[in-house]
Amino acid sequence: MEILTLEEAIDAYKATAEQNRLDAAIFYDARNFETSKECIWAAKEYEQLVKWLEELKKYREAIPKIIEVSWDHTFEFKGETESMTYKICALETVLEILGGAKDDS
């Protein structure tokens, strides 16, 4: 058995979901309502899996594109000063890469 790539898994689970939907219609027409409901349930599970895999794919594709910015900022804690370093991501860039909302104004 060969291990699937992420793309192949997405395609395979999409096809399985579609087949379950078709089977549900066939069983419904044959008045086998319980089996039809089971097929619909299975289709929904595969569709959810596809959704999660597509989200994973987006994140994997976005990781190399996200630019991290570092800077030093000083805070005072109970009268003492400690230097802390923070890393941030350019939020608009991340949202754009991941397909989030952009401000078009």
C-alpha positions as CSV (number, residue, x, y, z in Angstrom):
1,M,0.0,0.0,0.0
2,E,1.3,3.4,-1.0
3,I,1.2,6.4,1.4
4,L,-0.9,9.2,-0.1
5,T,0.3,12.8,-0.5
6,L,-1.8,15.5,1.0
7,E,-3.2,16.4,-2.4
8,E,-4.0,12.7,-3.2
9,A,-5.7,12.4,0.2
10,I,-7.8,15.4,-0.5
11,D,-8.8,14.1,-3.9
12,A,-9.5,10.6,-2.6
13,Y,-11.7,11.8,0.3
14,K,-13.6,14.2,-1.9
15,A,-14.4,11.3,-4.3
16,T,-15.4,9.1,-1.3
17,A,-17.7,11.8,0.0
18,E,-19.3,12.2,-3.5
19,Q,-19.8,8.4,-3.8
20,N,-21.4,8.3,-0.4
21,R,-23.8,11.1,-1.5
22,L,-24.7,9.1,-4.7
23,D,-25.1,5.9,-2.6
24,A,-27.4,7.8,-0.2
25,A,-29.7,8.8,-3.2
26,I,-29.7,5.2,-4.5
27,F,-30.6,3.7,-1.1
28,Y,-33.3,6.5,-0.6
29,D,-34.9,5.6,-3.9
30,A,-34.9,1.9,-2.8
31,R,-36.7,3.0,0.4
32,N,-33.7,1.8,2.5
33,F,-33.8,5.0,4.5
34,E,-31.5,3.8,7.4
35,T,-28.7,3.0,5.0
36,S,-29.3,6.2,3.1
37,K,-28.9,8.2,6.4
38,E,-25.7,6.3,7.1
39,C,-24.3,7.2,3.7
40,I,-25.2,10.9,4.2
41,W,-23.5,10.8,7.6
42,A,-20.3,9.2,6.1
43,A,-20.3,11.8,3.3
44,K,-20.5,14.6,5.9
45,E,-17.5,13.1,7.8
46,Y,-15.4,12.8,4.7
47,E,-16.3,16.4,3.7
48,Q,-15.2,17.6,7.1
49,L,-12.0,15.7,6.7
50,V,-11.4,17.3,3.3
51,K,-12.1,20.7,4.9
52,W,-9.4,20.1,7.6
53,L,-6.9,18.8,5.0
54,E,-7.4,21.8,2.8
55,E,-6.9,24.1,5.8
56,L,-3.7,22.2,6.7
57,K,-2.5,22.6,3.1
58,K,-3.1,26.3,3.3
59,Y,-1.1,26.6,6.5
60,R,1.8,24.5,5.0
61,E,1.9,26.7,1.9
62,A,1.8,29.9,4.0
63,I,4.6,29.0,6.5
64,P,7.5,29.9,4.2
65,K,5.7,33.1,3.1
66,I,5.2,34.5,6.6
67,I,7.8,37.1,7.5
68,E,8.7,37.4,11.2
69,V,9.9,40.7,12.6
70,S,11.9,40.9,15.8
71,W,12.6,43.9,18.0
72,D,13.6,44.7,21.6
73,H,11.2,46.4,23.9
74,T,11.7,47.4,27.5
75,F,9.1,46.9,30.2
76,E,9.2,47.8,33.9
77,F,8.1,45.1,36.4
78,K,7.7,46.3,40.0
79,G,10.3,49.0,39.7
80,E,12.8,46.8,37.8
81,T,13.5,47.0,34.1
82,E,13.9,43.9,32.1
83,S,14.6,43.7,28.4
84,M,12.4,41.4,26.4
85,T,12.4,40.3,22.8
86,Y,9.2,39.7,20.8
87,K,8.5,38.2,17.5
88,I,5.5,39.3,15.5
89,C,4.0,38.4,12.2
90,A,2.7,41.1,9.8
91,L,-1.0,40.4,10.4
92,E,-2.2,41.7,7.1
93,T,0.3,39.5,5.2
94,V,-0.7,36.4,7.2
95,L,-4.5,37.1,6.6
96,E,-3.9,37.6,2.9
97,I,-1.8,34.4,2.6
98,L,-4.5,32.4,4.4
99,G,-7.3,34.0,2.5
100,G,-8.6,36.1,5.3
101,A,-10.3,39.5,5.1
102,K,-8.4,42.4,3.7
103,D,-9.1,46.0,4.3
104,D,-9.6,47.5,0.8
105,S,-10.0,51.1,2.0
